[in-house]
């Protein structure tokens, strides 16, 4: 028979929130607002310029393609999880992984 080994764990530290006045909060909000203004928009260097120019309602717009990729990744993760639970879904999983790889 095997022996069960108990490991002692240290109690987790609780992160305390800072106690600040409303004036300090307002100052922090202003600071964050200014920082957001200074931030540059994202540069999509790995995406073709012609795709970025397409309007959002176009079938092959950047927004729609990102949505498709996200959907297929979620679907593949779900199918992988089901597959580990001994449910048969390998053909569906292969289809979604194929779509993800070919769209990237």
N, C-alpha and C positions, 0 to 999 in steps of 0.2 A: 504494500500500500504506500501511497505517496503522502508525504507530510504537507500540511497546509502551512504556508509561511505568511505571517502577518507583517505588513509593513506599516510603520508609523508615519503618518503624514502631518506636516506642519499645518496649523490653521491658516486659512487664507487671509491676507490682509485686505481690509475694507478701505477702498479709496474714498477719502473724505472730500466733500465739495467745499469750495472756498466760500467763506462768508464775506460778501462784499456789499457795499452800499449801492443804492440805486444810481447815484452819480457815477460811481465807478463802472457799473454795468452799462450806462449810457455812453461813457467814454470808450469802453470796449466795443460797443456796437458801432460807434462812429469809426473807430480804427479798422474794424473788420470791413465796413462798407468801403472805406478808402482803399483798402488792400484789394478788394474784389474789383474795384474800378481799374486799378493798375494792372491787373492780371490780363495777359494777352489771350486772345482766342486760340483754340487748339489748331495746330497745323497738321493736317492729315497728309503726311509725306508718302505714305504707303498706298494712298488711294488716288486713282487717276483724276485729273482736273475735270475731265468731261463728266465724270460721275458726280462730283461735288457741285457742278453747275446745274444739274437737273433739279427741277422743282420737287418739293416733298410729295406732291400728289402723283408724280410719275411712277410707273411700275418699277423701274430699276433705279430709283433714287437711293442715295446713301442711307437715308433713314429707313426705308423699306428693307433694304438688304441687311442692315444691322438687325432689324427685327426678325427677319427670317433666320439669321445665324443664331440669335439668342433663343428663338423658339426651338430650333433643331437641337441645340446644346441641351436645353432643358428636357426635351423629349428623350434624347440619348441617355442622359443621366437617369431619368425615370426608368427607362427600359433596362439599363445596366443594373439598377437596384432590383428590379423585378427578376432579372436573370439570375442574380445572386440568391434570390429567394426560391430558386428552382422552378420558376415559371418559364414556360417556353416562349421566348420572344426574340430570339437571335436574328431572324430575318428582318424584323422591324428595326432592331438596333443597328444592323449593318447598313440599312437604307439611310437612317438619320446621320450616322457617322460619315457615310459617303457624301451626303449633301453638305455637311459642315466642312469637310476637307476640300471639296471642290469649290465652295463659295469663298473660302479664305484665300 
